[in-house]
Amino acid sequence: MKKQLLALSAAAVLLASQTAGAEGFAINEWSAEGVAMGGARMFAENDAANIAYNPASITKVQGEAFKQSAVYISPHGKYDLFDDKGSNFESGKNVVHAAWVPSGYYVKQLNDKEWFGIGAYTRFGMISEFERNSTVATNAFFSKLAGVSVTPTYARKFDKKWSAAVGADINYVGLDLEKNLTLADNKGNLVGGPTHLDGESYALGWNAAVNYTFDDKNEMGVVYRSKITHSMEADFNAYGTLNTKTGAYGEVTLPDSWSIGYSHKFDDKTRVELNGTWTGWSSYDALNIYFDGAIGYVPVGGGLYPVTSSENPKNWSDGWRYAIGVEHKLSDKYSVLAGFAYDESSIPYDGGDFIVPTGNRRTYSLGAQYHDDDQTLALTLGWMDIGDLSFGGHQTDGYTHAHTHDNYAKIFGISYQRNF
């Protein structure tokens, strides 16, 4: 039954629409409690979601535990477009629908020193959508990266101070991009229409973690997650007068990351966590798509040059995410949680687009938890100030400069854990 529940969780993650919840297209919303503490949730007691936040801490789970979480994210935002004279000629908003981000975890204590766990959750994902007849559509009117990580994990407790874990990341991504495109046919006549690129890929990564307990009140941990490169076969379809169908190929690199956390217990009721996560976004240097055949032509020097690729340099910079979370026990059965997180923007002016049109992010959250020997239920409310972003247009875009603003997201999370 527990294996069936975990399989159902993995399927739900695969089917869900994804919304970016951290810088770039990273996701940190892995449980209601994690959201409530701003993502600073590396040292939770008896929490199966430690598989996602800090695999070395699954040694804090007693017996067996299954956990199911779902986080609801409702994004909002506006944009302005400018021509080469600096005039604002179009304003609008994103039309993305709210999405659920589900996850599931199972942890089993094998003996007094060894644990096994497996999780199905989203590390990377994003979705953006704009009106199909807007000028934005020359860059992207629909973009979606749906991802899931299935992470079988082994953890060992060496003594009262040290514990460590290592695990695989069986990683899936599905990429779906739509935009309006105008080119020339083989006679030089302008042709155009909406285009659709979709593909999927599986790849393997790994993670490792270590915890050190200084004393009854202080604890520290480090987690590393590897880079994962997906080689993706895709289908490209162009409609309207462009009317082209061909195969395509591209690579999507999911960056590696380091997380370091520290926990301090003031007493038996109150503790605080500090967390910093570095992500190597510089590995996202370009989004290049190569087509099996020419999808059209561009005039060059009196002739026609076949278009066999779409090359878009990104050159993002590495970035940090900082978080602080507080957990306070009101009684043996009730706790309250609060958190704040800040994400640095990694997107340069010449590497921005409407696929990920977001800047610095600040997340404020509150949560409550009920817990007894058999089960835990948590609820969270959060608000994310996503921040403004300015970026330049590319050769085929219908604008010179773009500015996104008034971007925010409303967040609701629920988690349920059953102990066996």
Secondary structure, DSSP 8 states (H G I E B T S, - for coil): -HHHHHHHHHHHHHHS-----SSTTB----SHHHHHTTT--SS-TT-TTHHHH-GGGGGG--SEEEEEEEEEEEEEEEEEEE-TTS-EEEEEE-----EEEEEEEEEEE-SSSEEEEEEEE-SB-EEEE--TTSGGGGT-SEEEEEEEEEEEEEEEE-SSSEEEEEEEEEEEEEEEEEEEEEEE-TTS-EEEEEEEEEEEEEEEEEEEEEEEE-SSSEEEEEEEE--EEEEEEEEEEE-TTT-EEEEEEEEEEE--EEEEEEEEESSSSEEEEEEEEEE-GGG--EEEEEESS---EEEETTEEEE--EEEEE-----EEEEEEEEEEESSSSEEEEEEEEEE-----GGG--SSS----EEEEEEEEEEE-SSEEEEEEEEEEE---EEEE--TTSS-SEEEEEEEEEEEEEEEEEEE-
